[in-house]
Amino acid sequence: LPPSVLKSVGLSYGLVVVRADGMARKSGLRMGDVVYGVNQQRLRSIDDFRTAVAEPGDASGMRLLVRRGKSDFYVSMNLGGMRPRPDRPGTRDTLLRT
């Protein structure tokens, strides 16, 4: 998100949910939610997010720290079940954008 938007929501870094279907919807994410932490670790960059996603988790998956409006909460999500998109071999569905 641009610095001005991050400042308006009181965050130094965050990824916005740009598509909330499939697994994201089932997990409770909505378009416009801002993900700013994974498994109780604040994100500082997209590399932090990639590292957190790549780390093997426990059976419950990962917990995304989300800001929606003035509310902060965790969303449990297991990214291991994501399938590659046929139009972009080797990649996962894009759910978040910087």
N, CA, C and O atoms as CSV, one atom per row, in Angstrom:
chain,resi,resn,atom,element,x,y,z
A,1,LEU,N,N,0.836,-1.184,0.000
A,1,LEU,CA,C,0.000,0.000,0.000
A,1,LEU,C,C,0.878,1.243,0.000
A,1,LEU,O,O,1.972,1.239,0.565
A,2,PRO,N,N,0.401,2.290,-0.627
A,2,PRO,CA,C,1.163,3.544,-0.614
A,2,PRO,C,C,1.307,4.085,0.813
A,2,PRO,O,O,0.423,3.881,1.644
A,3,PRO,N,N,2.417,4.771,1.098
A,3,PRO,CA,C,2.647,5.296,2.449
A,3,PRO,C,C,1.492,6.142,2.991
A,3,PRO,O,O,1.192,6.078,4.183
A,4,SER,N,N,0.855,6.916,2.149
A,4,SER,CA,C,-0.248,7.769,2.632
A,4,SER,C,C,-1.424,6.924,3.125
A,4,SER,O,O,-2.059,7.266,4.122
A,5,VAL,N,N,-1.715,5.821,2.428
A,5,VAL,CA,C,-2.807,4.934,2.846
A,5,VAL,C,C,-2.419,4.211,4.133
A,5,VAL,O,O,-3.230,4.096,5.051
A,6,LEU,N,N,-1.182,3.726,4.201
A,6,LEU,CA,C,-0.719,3.053,5.410
A,6,LEU,C,C,-0.806,3.989,6.612
A,6,LEU,O,O,-1.247,3.587,7.688
A,7,LYS,N,N,-0.389,5.225,6.425
A,7,LYS,CA,C,-0.452,6.199,7.517
A,7,LYS,C,C,-1.893,6.413,7.969
A,7,LYS,O,O,-2.162,6.543,9.164
A,8,SER,N,N,-2.820,6.448,7.011
A,8,SER,CA,C,-4.228,6.685,7.364
A,8,SER,C,C,-4.836,5.539,8.161
A,8,SER,O,O,-5.785,5.748,8.917
A,9,VAL,N,N,-4.296,4.317,8.000
A,9,VAL,CA,C,-4.804,3.178,8.766
A,9,VAL,C,C,-3.894,2.855,9.953
A,9,VAL,O,O,-4.136,1.888,10.676
A,10,GLY,N,N,-2.853,3.659,10.154
A,10,GLY,CA,C,-1.991,3.497,11.320
A,10,GLY,C,C,-0.991,2.368,11.243
A,10,GLY,O,O,-0.613,1.806,12.271
A,11,LEU,N,N,-0.549,2.021,10.032
A,11,LEU,CA,C,0.416,0.940,9.858
A,11,LEU,C,C,1.651,1.438,9.121
A,11,LEU,O,O,1.585,2.396,8.350
A,12,SER,N,N,2.789,0.771,9.369
A,12,SER,CA,C,4.010,1.111,8.638
A,12,SER,C,C,4.173,0.255,7.394
A,12,SER,O,O,4.867,0.652,6.458
A,13,TYR,N,N,3.530,-0.937,7.369
A,13,TYR,CA,C,3.592,-1.809,6.198
A,13,TYR,C,C,2.374,-2.723,6.214
A,13,TYR,O,O,1.892,-3.113,7.277
A,14,GLY,N,N,1.882,-3.062,5.027
A,14,GLY,CA,C,0.771,-3.992,4.933
A,14,GLY,C,C,0.519,-4.391,3.492
A,14,GLY,O,O,0.893,-3.685,2.555
A,15,LEU,N,N,-0.122,-5.538,3.337
A,15,LEU,CA,C,-0.507,-6.052,2.023
A,15,LEU,C,C,-2.027,-6.032,1.963
A,15,LEU,O,O,-2.695,-6.505,2.883
A,16,VAL,N,N,-2.571,-5.489,0.887
A,16,VAL,CA,C,-4.022,-5.404,0.765
A,16,VAL,C,C,-4.564,-6.628,0.040
A,16,VAL,O,O,-3.958,-7.100,-0.921
A,17,VAL,N,N,-5.695,-7.141,0.493
A,17,VAL,CA,C,-6.349,-8.268,-0.164
A,17,VAL,C,C,-7.048,-7.724,-1.407
A,17,VAL,O,O,-7.925,-6.865,-1.311
A,18,VAL,N,N,-6.651,-8.235,-2.577
A,18,VAL,CA,C,-7.227,-7.757,-3.841
A,18,VAL,C,C,-8.233,-8.738,-4.433
A,18,VAL,O,O,-8.977,-8.397,-5.352
A,19,ARG,N,N,-8.249,-9.951,-3.900
A,19,ARG,CA,C,-9.230,-10.928,-4.351
A,19,ARG,C,C,-9.569,-11.811,-3.162
A,19,ARG,O,O,-8.681,-12.348,-2.501
A,20,ALA,N,N,-10.841,-11.954,-2.900
A,20,ALA,CA,C,-11.260,-12.748,-1.737
A,20,ALA,C,C,-12.259,-13.797,-2.181
A,20,ALA,O,O,-13.456,-13.698,-1.912
A,21,ASP,N,N,-11.743,-14.799,-2.862
A,21,ASP,CA,C,-12.592,-15.926,-3.231
A,21,ASP,C,C,-11.887,-17.200,-2.790
A,21,ASP,O,O,-10.774,-17.149,-2.265
A,22,GLY,N,N,-12.518,-18.316,-2.998
A,22,GLY,CA,C,-11.911,-19.597,-2.641
A,22,GLY,C,C,-11.471,-19.657,-1.196
A,22,GLY,O,O,-12.256,-19.393,-0.285
A,23,MET,N,N,-10.210,-20.008,-0.989
A,23,MET,CA,C,-9.659,-20.186,0.341
A,23,MET,C,C,-9.695,-18.889,1.149
A,23,MET,O,O,-9.974,-18.916,2.348
A,24,ALA,N,N,-9.419,-17.766,0.509
A,24,ALA,CA,C,-9.433,-16.484,1.220
A,24,ALA,C,C,-10.824,-16.206,1.790
A,24,ALA,O,O,-10.953,-15.817,2.951
A,25,ARG,N,N,-11.849,-16.403,0.989
A,25,ARG,CA,C,-13.229,-16.169,1.439
A,25,ARG,C,C,-13.589,-17.120,2.564
A,25,ARG,O,O,-14.170,-16.712,3.570
A,26,LYS,N,N,-13.244,-18.392,2.393
A,26,LYS,CA,C,-13.547,-19.397,3.426
A,26,LYS,C,C,-12.849,-19.076,4.740
A,26,LYS,O,O,-13.370,-19.384,5.812
A,27,SER,N,N,-11.681,-18.462,4.663
A,27,SER,CA,C,-10.929,-18.102,5.861
A,27,SER,C,C,-11.473,-16.843,6.534
A,27,SER,O,O,-11.170,-16.573,7.696
A,28,GLY,N,N,-12.278,-16.076,5.797
A,28,GLY,CA,C,-12.859,-14.866,6.371
A,28,GLY,C,C,-12.250,-13.575,5.874
A,28,GLY,O,O,-12.623,-12.499,6.341
A,29,LEU,N,N,-11.309,-13.657,4.923
A,29,LEU,CA,C,-10.737,-12.430,4.362
A,29,LEU,C,C,-11.729,-11.769,3.428
A,29,LEU,O,O,-12.551,-12.434,2.798
A,30,ARG,N,N,-11.641,-10.442,3.348
A,30,ARG,CA,C,-12.466,-9.665,2.428
A,30,ARG,C,C,-11.574,-8.733,1.622
A,30,ARG,O,O,-10.490,-8.351,2.063
A,31,MET,N,N,-12.046,-8.376,0.442
A,31,MET,CA,C,-11.303,-7.408,-0.366
A,31,MET,C,C,-11.132,-6.134,0.459
A,31,MET,O,O,-12.062,-5.672,1.120
A,32,GLY,N,N,-9.930,-5.583,0.403
A,32,GLY,CA,C,-9.638,-4.365,1.140
A,32,GLY,C,C,-9.034,-4.605,2.514
A,32,GLY,O,O,-8.496,-3.673,3.113
A,33,ASP,N,N,-9.105,-5.835,3.034
A,33,ASP,CA,C,-8.430,-6.138,4.300
A,33,ASP,C,C,-6.938,-5.902,4.121
A,33,ASP,O,O,-6.401,-6.089,3.029
A,34,VAL,N,N,-6.272,-5.491,5.192
A,34,VAL,CA,C,-4.829,-5.273,5.148
A,34,VAL,C,C,-4.159,-6.300,6.054
A,34,VAL,O,O,-4.403,-6.330,7.261
A,35,VAL,N,N,-3.317,-7.138,5.462
A,35,VAL,CA,C,-2.556,-8.148,6.209
A,35,VAL,C,C,-1.239,-7.505,6.600
A,35,VAL,O,O,-0.481,-7.043,5.747
A,36,TYR,N,N,-0.969,-7.481,7.925
A,36,TYR,CA,C,0.277,-6.849,8.373
A,36,TYR,C,C,1.076,-7.712,9.346
A,36,TYR,O,O,2.036,-7.242,9.956
A,37,GLY,N,N,0.680,-8.964,9.486
A,37,GLY,CA,C,1.438,-9.876,10.333
A,37,GLY,C,C,1.119,-11.317,9.993
A,37,GLY,O,O,0.041,-11.629,9.488
A,38,VAL,N,N,2.071,-12.190,10.276
A,38,VAL,CA,C,1.893,-13.630,10.071
A,38,VAL,C,C,2.444,-14.336,11.293
A,38,VAL,O,O,3.594,-14.132,11.682
A,39,ASN,N,N,1.598,-15.180,11.900
A,39,ASN,CA,C,2.016,-15.966,13.064
A,39,ASN,C,C,2.688,-15.104,14.131
A,39,ASN,O,O,3.781,-15.422,14.599
A,40,GLN,N,N,2.041,-14.035,14.503
A,40,GLN,CA,C,2.463,-13.120,15.559
A,40,GLN,C,C,3.747,-12.364,15.252
A,40,GLN,O,O,4.385,-11.839,16.165
A,41,GLN,N,N,4.139,-12.299,13.978
A,41,GLN,CA,C,5.296,-11.512,13.549
A,41,GLN,C,C,4.822,-10.403,12.620
A,41,GLN,O,O,4.161,-10.678,11.619
A,42,ARG,N,N,5.151,-9.158,12.937
A,42,ARG,CA,C,4.771,-8.045,12.076
A,42,ARG,C,C,5.559,-8.108,10.775
A,42,ARG,O,O,6.733,-8.477,10.769
A,43,LEU,N,N,4.909,-7.748,9.675
A,43,LEU,CA,C,5.575,-7.698,8.375
A,43,LEU,C,C,6.236,-6.338,8.191
A,43,LEU,O,O,5.676,-5.309,8.570
A,44,ARG,N,N,7.426,-6.342,7.609
A,44,ARG,CA,C,8.118,-5.103,7.267
A,44,ARG,C,C,8.324,-4.983,5.769
A,44,ARG,O,O,8.655,-3.916,5.251
A,45,SER,N,N,8.116,-6.129,5.066
A,45,SER,CA,C,8.351,-6.137,3.624
A,45,SER,C,C,7.659,-7.348,3.007
A,45,SER,O,O,7.204,-8.250,3.710
A,46,ILE,N,N,7.590,-7.347,1.690
A,46,ILE,CA,C,7.031,-8.501,0.984
A,46,ILE,C,C,7.916,-9.723,1.219
A,46,ILE,O,O,7.422,-10.850,1.232
A,47,ASP,N,N,9.218,-9.510,1.405
A,47,ASP,CA,C,10.121,-10.630,1.686
A,47,ASP,C,C,9.782,-11.292,3.019
A,47,ASP,O,O,9.877,-12.514,3.141
A,48,ASP,N,N,9.384,-10.496,4.026
A,48,ASP,CA,C,8.945,-11.078,5.298
A,48,ASP,C,C,7.747,-11.996,5.072
A,48,ASP,O,O,7.673,-13.085,5.642
A,49,PHE,N,N,6.811,-11.549,4.235
A,49,PHE,CA,C,5.621,-12.352,3.962
A,49,PHE,C,C,6.001,-13.636,3.234
A,49,PHE,O,O,5.547,-14.719,3.603
A,50,ARG,N,N,6.828,-13.517,2.210
A,50,ARG,CA,C,7.253,-14.702,1.454
A,50,ARG,C,C,7.966,-15.713,2.348
A,50,ARG,O,O,7.736,-16.917,2.234
A,51,THR,N,N,8.823,-15.230,3.231
A,51,THR,CA,C,9.543,-16.114,4.150
A,51,THR,C,C,8.564,-16.824,5.077
A,51,THR,O,O,8.683,-18.028,5.300
A,52,ALA,N,N,7.597,-16.083,5.618
A,52,ALA,CA,C,6.615,-16.669,6.540
A,52,ALA,C,C,5.767,-17.725,5.843
A,52,ALA,O,O,5.450,-18.757,6.433
A,53,VAL,N,N,5.402,-17.471,4.597
A,53,VAL,CA,C,4.575,-18.414,3.841
A,53,VAL,C,C,5.378,-19.670,3.499
A,53,VAL,O,O,4.830,-20.772,3.472
A,54,ALA,N,N,6.661,-19.504,3.241
A,54,ALA,CA,C,7.504,-20.632,2.847
A,54,ALA,C,C,7.862,-21.542,4.015
A,54,ALA,O,O,8.178,-22.714,3.813
A,55,GLU,N,N,7.813,-21.004,5.251
A,55,GLU,CA,C,8.171,-21.799,6.419
A,55,GLU,C,C,7.111,-22.859,6.670
A,55,GLU,O,O,5.916,-22.579,6.584
A,56,PRO,N,N,7.544,-24.070,6.981
A,56,PRO,CA,C,6.552,-25.097,7.300
A,56,PRO,C,C,5.825,-24.722,8.580
A,56,PRO,O,O,6.447,-24.333,9.569
A,57,GLY,N,N,4.514,-24.841,8.554
A,57,GLY,CA,C,3.721,-24.519,9.733
A,57,GLY,C,C,3.243,-25.768,10.416
A,57,GLY,O,O,3.552,-26.886,10.002
A,58,ASP,N,N,2.477,-25.563,11.479
A,58,ASP,CA,C,1.901,-26.717,12.149
A,58,ASP,C,C,0.608,-27.107,11.445
A,58,ASP,O,O,0.260,-26.527,10.417
A,59,ALA,N,N,-0.089,-28.065,11.982
A,59,ALA,CA,C,-1.295,-28.596,11.344
A,59,ALA,C,C,-2.387,-27.544,11.193
A,59,ALA,O,O,-3.252,-27.679,10.327
A,60,SER,N,N,-2.366,-26.502,12.015
A,60,SER,CA,C,-3.414,-25.482,11.931
A,60,SER,C,C,-3.132,-24.448,10.845
A,60,SER,O,O,-3.971,-23.580,10.605
A,61,GLY,N,N,-1.979,-24.513,10.181
A,61,GLY,CA,C,-1.650,-23.557,9.132
A,61,GLY,C,C,-1.052,-22.291,9.712
A,61,GLY,O,O,-0.341,-22.330,10.717
A,62,MET,N,N,-1.343,-21.174,9.074
A,62,MET,CA,C,-0.792,-19.911,9.556
A,62,MET,C,C,-1.912,-18.975,9.973
A,62,MET,O,O,-3.067,-19.132,9.579
A,63,ARG,N,N,-1.533,-18.003,10.778
A,63,ARG,CA,C,-2.488,-17.002,11.236
A,63,ARG,C,C,-2.052,-15.645,10.700
A,63,ARG,O,O,-0.958,-15.163,10.996
A,64,LEU,N,N,-2.930,-15.040,9.903
A,64,LEU,CA,C,-2.661,-13.727,9.331
A,64,LEU,C,C,-3.253,-12.656,10.236
A,64,LEU,O,O,-4.424,-12.734,10.609
A,65,LEU,N,N,-2.454,-11.661,10.589
A,65,LEU,CA,C,-2.942,-10.528,11.360
A,65,LEU,C,C,-3.511,-9.513,10.377
A,65,LEU,O,O,-2.810,-9.034,9.486
A,66,VAL,N,N,-4.791,-9.190,10.549
A,66,VAL,CA,C,-5.530,-8.400,9.571
A,66,VAL,C,C,-6.099,-7.141,10.226
A,66,VAL,O,O,-6.550,-7.171,11.371
A,67,ARG,N,N,-6.071,-6.051,9.491
A,67,ARG,CA,C,-6.779,-4.835,9.893
A,67,ARG,C,C,-7.916,-4.618,8.910
A,67,ARG,O,O,-7.701,-4.558,7.699
A,68,ARG,N,N,-9.116,-4.503,9.436
A,68,ARG,CA,C,-10.310,-4.197,8.636
A,68,ARG,C,C,-10.978,-3.003,9.303
A,68,ARG,O,O,-11.536,-3.110,10.395
A,69,GLY,N,N,-10.909,-1.871,8.626
A,69,GLY,CA,C,-11.432,-0.657,9.248
A,69,GLY,C,C,-10.632,-0.351,10.500
A,69,GLY,O,O,-9.416,-0.166,10.435
A,70,LYS,N,N,-11.309,-0.296,11.642
A,70,LYS,CA,C,-10.627,-0.015,12.910
A,70,LYS,C,C,-10.415,-1.266,13.747
A,70,LYS,O,O,-9.994,-1.182,14.900
A,71,SER,N,N,-10.707,-2.432,13.166
A,71,SER,CA,C,-10.585,-3.702,13.894
A,71,SER,C,C,-9.359,-4.481,13.434
A,71,SER,O,O,-9.038,-4.523,12.246
A,72,ASP,N,N,-8.684,-5.096,14.398
A,72,ASP,CA,C,-7.561,-5.991,14.134
A,72,ASP,C,C,-7.940,-7.377,14.629
A,72,ASP,O,O,-8.519,-7.522,15.705
A,73,PHE,N,N,-7.612,-8.397,13.840
A,73,PHE,CA,C,-7.940,-9.764,14.220
A,73,PHE,C,C,-7.065,-10.724,13.436
A,73,PHE,O,O,-6.427,-10.346,12.454
A,74,TYR,N,N,-7.043,-11.983,13.889
A,74,TYR,CA,C,-6.305,-13.023,13.187
A,74,TYR,C,C,-7.248,-13.858,12.336
A,74,TYR,O,O,-8.388,-14.125,12.716
A,75,VAL,N,N,-6.746,-14.266,11.173
A,75,VAL,CA,C,-7.461,-15.171,10.278
A,75,VAL,C,C,-6.570,-16.390,10.098
A,75,VAL,O,O,-5.413,-16.259,9.701
A,76,SER,N,N,-7.096,-17.568,10.385
A,76,SER,CA,C,-6.335,-18.807,10.186
A,76,SER,C,C,-6.449,-19.237,8.735
A,76,SER,O,O,-7.536,-19.240,8.157
A,77,MET,N,N,-5.303,-19.605,8.148
A,77,MET,CA,C,-5.289,-19.990,6.737
A,77,MET,C,C,-4.202,-21.018,6.504
A,77,MET,O,O,-3.098,-20.899,7.035
A,78,ASN,N,N,-4.517,-22.028,5.708
A,78,ASN,CA,C,-3.547,-23.042,5.334
A,78,ASN,C,C,-3.252,-22.868,3.849
A,78,ASN,O,O,-4.068,-23.244,3.007
A,79,LEU,N,N,-2.094,-22.303,3.520
A,79,LEU,CA,C,-1.735,-22.046,2.120
A,79,LEU,C,C,-1.219,-23.287,1.412
A,79,LEU,O,O,-0.996,-23.254,0.202
A,80,GLY,N,N,-1.026,-24.375,2.134
A,80,GLY,CA,C,-0.535,-25.599,1.517
A,80,GLY,C,C,-1.493,-26.165,0.491
A,80,GLY,O,O,-1.071,-26.902,-0.400
A,81,GLY,N,N,-2.775,-25.839,0.594
A,81,GLY,CA,C,-3.770,-26.364,-0.331
A,81,GLY,C,C,-3.958,-25.535,-1.581
A,81,GLY,O,O,-4.791,-25.868,-2.423
A,82,MET,N,N,-3.194,-24.454,-1.720
A,82,MET,CA,C,-3.360,-23.616,-2.909
A,82,MET,C,C,-2.798,-24.317,-4.127
A,82,MET,O,O,-1.723,-24.913,-4.070
A,83,ARG,N,N,-3.513,-24.247,-5.206
A,83,ARG,CA,C,-3.084,-24.875,-6.458
A,83,ARG,C,C,-2.510,-23.830,-7.403
A,83,ARG,O,O,-2.965,-22.686,-7.404
A,84,PRO,N,N,-1.515,-24.206,-8.210
A,84,PRO,CA,C,-0.988,-23.271,-9.197
A,84,PRO,C,C,-2.063,-22.866,-10.186
A,84,PRO,O,O,-2.936,-23.660,-10.537
A,85,ARG,N,N,-1.989,-21.613,-10.632
A,85,ARG,CA,C,-2.932,-21.131,-11.639
A,85,ARG,C,C,-2.497,-21.638,-13.001
A,85,ARG,O,O,-1.310,-21.578,-13.325
A,86,PRO,N,N,-3.437,-22.142,-13.816
A,86,PRO,CA,C,-3.068,-22.672,-15.128
A,86,PRO,C,C,-2.471,-21.611,-16.050
A,86,PRO,O,O,-1.641,-21.933,-16.900
A,87,ASP,N,N,-2.880,-20.354,-15.896
A,87,ASP,CA,C,-2.357,-19.293,-16.762
A,87,ASP,C,C,-0.996,-18.784,-16.298
A,87,ASP,O,O,-0.344,-18.026,-17.016
A,88,ARG,N,N,-0.556,-19.196,-15.091
A,88,ARG,CA,C,0.750,-18.801,-14.575
A,88,ARG,C,C,1.381,-20.005,-13.893
A,88,ARG,O,O,1.358,-20.105,-12.666
A,89,PRO,N,N,1.942,-20.917,-14.675
A,89,PRO,CA,C,2.512,-22.147,-14.116
A,89,PRO,C,C,3.536,-21.843,-13.018
A,89,PRO,O,O,4.359,-20.935,-13.130
A,90,GLY,N,N,3.445,-22.641,-11.962
A,90,GLY,CA,C,4.416,-22.514,-10.877
A,90,GLY,C,C,4.106,-21.428,-9.880
A,90,GLY,O,O,4.883,-21.231,-8.945
A,91,THR,N,N,2.996,-20.703,-10.033
A,91,THR,CA,C,2.670,-19.651,-9.080
A,91,THR,C,C,1.389,-20.005,-8.350
A,91,THR,O,O,0.624,-20.871,-8.775
A,92,ARG,N,N,1.175,-19.317,-7.245
A,92,ARG,CA,C,-0.052,-19.490,-6.492
A,92,ARG,C,C,-0.997,-18.350,-6.840
A,92,ARG,O,O,-0.577,-17.317,-7.362
A,93,ASP,N,N,-2.267,-18.547,-6.545
A,93,ASP,CA,C,-3.237,-17.471,-6.775
A,93,ASP,C,C,-2.781,-16.210,-6.063
A,93,ASP,O,O,-2.250,-16.268,-4.955
A,94,THR,N,N,-2.993,-15.069,-6.708
A,94,THR,CA,C,-2.649,-13.800,-6.108
A,94,THR,C,C,-3.809,-13.338,-5.240
A,94,THR,O,O,-4.903,-13.068,-5.737
A,95,LEU,N,N,-3.561,-13.249,-3.945
A,95,LEU,CA,C,-4.564,-12.783,-3.011
A,95,LEU,C,C,-4.218,-11.430,-2.436
A,95,LEU,O,O,-5.098,-10.668,-2.034
A,96,LEU,N,N,-2.911,-11.131,-2.398
A,96,LEU,CA,C,-2.439,-9.931,-1.742
A,96,LEU,C,C,-1.598,-9.095,-2.691
A,96,LEU,O,O,-0.962,-9.613,-3.609
A,97,ARG,N,N,-1.611,-7.817,-2.455
A,97,ARG,CA,C,-0.813,-6.920,-3.279
A,97,ARG,C,C,-0.235,-5.831,-2.376
A,97,ARG,O,O,-0.885,-5.376,-1.435
A,98,THR,N,N,1.010,-5.419,-2.682
A,98,THR,CA,C,1.647,-4.357,-1.897
A,98,THR,C,C,1.107,-3.015,-2.321
A,98,THR,O,O,1.515,-1.986,-1.780
